[in-house]
Amino acid sequence: MPDAAVSHTGIVRTVTPDATVVEILSRAACGSCAAAGLCSVAEASRKEVRVPGARGFSEGEEVEVTLRRSLGNRAALLAYGLPAVLVLLLVVGLSFTPLHELWVGLAGVLALALYYGTLFLLRERISRDYVFTIQKKQ
C-alpha cells in the first residue's frame, strides 16, 4: 500500500534560489479530513511552509502542498505518544517507592520538561525529516 499524503492548497508567497515559501489556506473541508486531528494546519487559518529546493514557481501562484501521512503519524508520536508513556512509566514506577506523592508528581513534570526541552534542542535535526513537497494546482 503506497504511503498516502495529506495535502492542502496554498499560495506561493516567496521564491528564493534555495526555498519557496507557501502560505497554506485553511478551508472548512479540513474539519472532515481524516488527518485533521494530526495536522496543525487544520487548526490555523493561515500557515507558512518553507519548501526547500522547489523551483519553477512564481509568487501568487496556487499550489498543492503535500506531506506523507506517515510523517504526520510520527510527529504525533513524538509530541503526544512518547511523553505520555514516559510519564506513565515514571509515575507508576515511582509510586512503588517510599517517595511522597508530591515528589512523584514533580518527577513526572520534570521528565516532561526534559523531554520537550530535548525536542526543542533537536528541532533542526528533526525538521530535516519533515519535507513538504509542492506541485502546481490543476
C-alpha positions as CSV (number, residue, x, y, z in Angstrom):
1,M,0.0,0.0,0.0
2,P,1.6,3.3,-1.0
3,D,2.1,5.9,1.7
4,A,-0.8,8.3,1.5
5,A,-0.3,12.0,1.7
6,V,-2.0,14.9,3.4
7,S,-2.4,17.9,1.1
8,H,-3.5,21.5,1.4
9,T,-4.0,24.3,-1.1
10,G,-1.7,27.2,-0.8
11,I,-0.3,30.3,-2.5
12,V,3.3,30.9,-3.2
13,R,4.5,34.0,-1.2
14,T,8.3,34.0,-1.7
15,V,10.6,32.3,-4.2
16,T,14.3,32.1,-3.4
17,P,17.1,30.0,-5.0
18,D,17.1,27.6,-2.1
19,A,13.5,27.5,-1.0
20,T,9.9,28.5,-1.7
21,V,7.6,29.8,1.0
22,V,3.9,28.8,0.6
23,E,1.0,30.2,2.6
24,I,-1.5,27.5,3.3
25,L,-5.1,28.4,3.2
26,S,-7.3,26.6,5.8
27,R,-10.7,25.5,4.4
28,A,-13.9,24.2,6.0
29,A,-13.1,20.8,4.4
30,C,-10.3,20.4,7.0
31,G,-12.9,19.5,9.6
32,S,-14.0,16.4,7.7
33,C,-10.4,15.3,6.8
34,A,-9.4,12.0,8.4
35,A,-6.0,13.5,9.4
36,A,-7.4,16.8,10.8
37,G,-6.5,15.6,14.4
38,L,-2.8,15.1,13.4
39,C,-2.5,18.2,11.3
40,S,-1.8,21.5,12.9
41,V,-2.7,23.2,9.6
42,A,-6.3,22.3,10.1
43,E,-6.4,24.4,13.3
44,A,-4.9,27.5,11.8
45,S,-6.4,29.9,9.3
46,R,-3.1,30.7,7.6
47,K,0.3,29.0,8.0
48,E,3.5,29.5,6.1
49,V,5.5,26.4,5.0
50,R,9.1,26.5,3.7
51,V,9.7,24.0,0.9
52,P,13.4,23.6,0.1
53,G,14.6,23.2,-3.4
54,A,11.3,23.9,-5.1
55,R,11.8,25.6,-8.5
56,G,9.6,26.7,-11.3
57,F,7.0,28.6,-9.2
58,S,6.1,32.2,-9.2
59,E,4.7,34.4,-6.5
60,G,1.0,34.4,-6.2
61,E,0.6,31.0,-7.9
62,E,-1.8,28.5,-6.4
63,V,-0.1,25.2,-5.5
64,E,-0.8,22.0,-3.6
65,V,1.4,21.3,-0.6
66,T,1.8,17.7,0.5
67,L,3.3,15.8,3.4
68,R,3.5,12.0,3.7
69,R,0.9,10.8,6.2
70,S,3.4,8.6,8.0
71,L,5.4,11.7,8.9
72,G,2.3,13.2,10.5
73,N,1.8,10.0,12.5
74,R,5.5,10.2,13.5
75,A,5.0,13.8,14.7
76,A,2.0,12.8,16.7
77,L,4.0,10.0,18.3
78,L,6.9,12.4,19.2
79,A,4.5,15.1,20.5
80,Y,2.0,13.0,22.4
81,G,2.7,9.3,22.5
82,L,6.2,9.0,23.8
83,P,5.8,11.7,26.5
84,A,2.6,10.0,27.8
85,V,4.3,6.6,28.0
86,L,7.3,8.3,29.7
87,V,5.2,10.0,32.4
88,L,3.1,6.9,32.9
89,L,6.0,4.6,33.4
90,L,7.8,7.0,35.6
91,V,4.8,7.8,37.9
92,V,3.7,4.2,38.2
93,G,7.3,3.1,38.8
94,L,8.0,5.7,41.4
95,S,4.7,5.1,43.2
96,F,6.0,1.8,44.4
97,T,8.9,3.6,46.2
98,P,8.7,5.3,49.6
99,L,8.7,8.7,47.9
100,H,5.9,11.1,48.8
101,E,3.2,11.6,46.0
102,L,4.3,15.2,45.7
103,W,7.8,14.2,44.6
104,V,6.5,11.5,42.3
105,G,4.3,14.2,40.6
106,L,7.2,16.6,40.4
107,A,9.4,13.9,38.8
108,G,6.7,13.4,36.1
109,V,6.6,17.1,35.4
110,L,10.4,17.3,35.4
111,A,10.6,14.4,33.0
112,L,8.2,16.1,30.6
113,A,10.2,19.4,30.8
114,L,13.4,17.5,30.0
115,Y,11.7,15.6,27.1
116,Y,10.2,18.7,25.5
117,G,13.4,20.6,26.1
118,T,15.4,17.9,24.3
119,L,12.9,18.0,21.4
120,F,13.3,21.8,21.3
121,L,17.1,21.5,21.1
122,L,16.9,18.8,18.4
123,R,14.2,20.7,16.4
124,E,16.6,21.5,13.4
125,R,17.7,17.8,13.2
126,I,14.1,16.6,13.5
127,S,12.7,19.1,10.9
128,R,15.1,17.7,8.2
129,D,12.9,14.6,8.1
130,Y,9.7,16.6,7.6
131,V,9.9,17.7,4.0
132,F,6.9,19.2,2.3
133,T,6.6,19.0,-1.5
134,I,4.6,21.3,-3.8
135,Q,3.1,20.9,-7.2
136,K,1.1,23.2,-9.4
137,K,-2.6,23.2,-8.8
138,Q,-4.6,21.6,-11.6
